[in-house]
């Protein structure tokens, strides 16, 4: 067998059982895409790039009446960039956080994209990283503004009492992670779904990475380097850009932005560096207070169900759970709520 044939056979095997990384947004996706999934020494292969824009085209934006799993698989196979040498048991990764929805844009479609992924890759593994709810909502608001959004934080999270036919962009039910994970497990099978809290990466980065490697039947790593892949703006800078998004509108059909918007972004980074931390801190406190007031104890029972189904010490990781003497946290209520919730849409 020639080297070309060996590589083709190895890629065909990798394509049979890929790793599908579906997000969530603001949960170390860039670090995974740049430092993990593109590192062949770990056993991974990124034939569609660390961040696969093709995944969005094929699974998210494809017309529901035109989607064809076999044709999608053929296109992805044809478009794959396969290295001249690859390990015989390399794991191919298809990664894009938009595969799980785009809550900062108000787009929620995880269940039907999951079905498309399953139809295209029946034996695939799926990886989902989640994050404490108030924290992820805060980061998603920054992403909303960075992507041209003009809503205030109060408008972004809403009140929960919008009139019929109206809803905020950021909808709390999406962040009931037990429902989302149950859906993925129902589609792919429990043994083919790995869910990890982002907080594990912060606390134990090597353990976090090795959990992913073990899930993919790859050997443990001896060390890991972590760093913030995207510098977050301070809260005052987010407010400045929010106001500039009206005159300096983002182009909707291309990642290439006009000169005025690029200049505004460069000015924002300079403003961010020059602004006293105390000003950022005051505005940050305002944003977090608004989120906390909107969320309240909304996620407590969902997080209790999540802890039960994953075995994770979520309370120790900073997640809201019902107090031990809260009757709403009883096992009977948890089971009834869980059975009801997984039948609804996400």
ROFIDREN-286736 format. One record per residue (C-alpha): x, y, z. Coordinates in steps of 0.02 Angstrom, whole numbers, plus 50000, padded with zeros to 5 digits. Layout:
BEGIN
XYZ/...
//
This chain:
BEGIN
500005000050000/500725016949950/500875031450072/499455040149980/498335025050003/498845023550186/498405041750219/496745039950127/496315024450230/496785033150393/495705048350350/494245037250302/494345029050473/494445046150557/492925052050461/491915037150522/492025042550705/492455061150717/492375072150871/491025085350854/491385100350965/489795110750975/490255124351102/489565132451201/490045150151154/491275158551274/491845141751343/493675140451289/493215136451108/494625146951036/495915138851149/495305121551101/495305125950916/497035133850917/497965123451046/497145106451054/496185101350899/497575107150781/498955098150878/499375081550792/500515076650937/498935074751042/498145063550910/496955076050833/496665080950653/495775096850599/495385093750415/494165108450408/495235120150512/495245122650700/493695133450682/492635125650545/491575138550456/491015124450341/490115117050491/488985132250499/488645131850313/488245113250311/487285111050473/486625127850533/486185138650384/485715124650262/483895125450212/482895112450311/482025106250155/483665104650058/484765096250188/485485079750129/486615070350250/487495059950116/487845075050007/488465084650160/489665070650204/490325069850026/490635088650022/491515088550189/492595073950135/493045082549972/493435099150058/494515091450195/496335096350202/497285080550245/499115081850296/500465072150204/500725061750359/499485057550496/499335044950635/498405029250588/497135032050727/497015051050724/495365058650779/494595070850655/493765085950737/492345096550672/492235111750785/491145127050790/490265134050942/488795139850835/488295121650812/487425122750982/486495139150944/486925157650944/486105164851100/486955181851083/486025183650918/484405176050981/484555160450871/484125143750954/484175127950851/485215114850943/483995100050925/483825100450736/485685103450708/486045088650821/484935077850711/485855083750556/487545079950635/486965062650686/486285058850512/487945064050434/489095055750561/488105041550643/489585035450749/490215052450803/490725057950977/490105074751041/490965086951158/490055100951249/490865113351369/489695123351481/489925137251608/489045144551760/487515153451693/487735171251756/489535171051698/489145164751523/487725177251502/488925191351549/490195185351419/488855183051287/488305200951312/490065206551272/490015195451118/488345203151068/489115220451071/490735214850987/489665207850845/488775224250816/487375222950944/486635238951016/485575232551160/485865237551340/486135223251461/484345225351524/483665223951348/484805209051311/484185198451458/482405205151458/481205204751604/480415187651584/478715196251568/478755201251385/477045201751298/476495187051190/477505185851031/479015195051103/480605188251183/482325194251233/483845188751133/484575179951284/483295166951340/483595158451506/482845141351462/484305138051344/485495138351492/484575124451583/486005113051537/485205096951596/483935098651454/485265102251324/486355087651380/484865075851388/484445080251209/486235076751149/486275060351245/484615055051170/485275058650995/487065051851007/486975039851154/487615042751331/489305034751296/489615046251147/489345062851237/490625071351349/490125086851445/491365096951548/491195112951648/492355126951596/492805129251779/493755112651772/494925119951641/495275134651754/495555123951908/496385108551834/496885111451652/497835095051629/496385085051700/495205094351583/496265090251430/496535072151480/494665069551502/494445074551320/495895063551263/495235048451359/493515051151284/494325050151112/495365034651157/496965044851147/498425043951270/498565056451411/499555072451390/501005075851508/500735094651514/499615108251447/499825126751414/498315137951439/498075156251405/496635167851368/496415166651180/495325182151164/495615197551271/493965203551343/493565221951348/493205230551511/491395234951546/491635253451503/492365248651334/490885237251298/489735251951331/490755263251215/490715250651072/488845247851099/488555266251064/489745266250915/488875251350836/487485262450768/488565274250663/489895261050627/488765246750575/489485229450554/489405222050380/488165207550387/488795196650243/490675196350267/491985195350404/492905209550319/492395225950399/492535243750334/493915255850378/492855265950498/492335250650600/494115243850604/494715260850664/493365261150798/493935244150860/495745249650868/495205264950966/494205253651083/495755243551129/496705259651164/495245266251268/495185249751361/497025250751408/496915269051462/495305267851564/495615266751752/495155249351818/494005257451946/492875264051807/492785246951726/492415239151896/490945250651932/490145247451764/490515228851780/489625228251947/488095236551868/488035223551728/488235208851846/486915215551965/485665216951822/486035199051767/485925192451946/484255201151972/483555194151810/484185176451844/483745175452029/483595157052076/483005151951902/484355138851873/484395130752044/483335115352007/484085113051833/485825113451909/485315100552038/484735089151899/486355092751806/487385088151959/486415071851977/486625066751795/488485071251784/489115067851960/489935085051963/490105095552120/489275110452040/489005119552204/490875118752234/491155125952060/490065140952097/488405135852019/486745140352101/485845125452179/484365124552297/484805125052481/484795108352570/483175112552664/482275118952508/480795107352476/480825112052291/482475102652279/481735085752324/482115070852215/480265068752170/480125086452106/481785084852014/481225069351921/479535076551875/480285092951813/481635083851715/480395072451628/479355087451577/480805098251523/481635086351400/480045085251298/480065103751258/481095113351132/482715121851175/
//
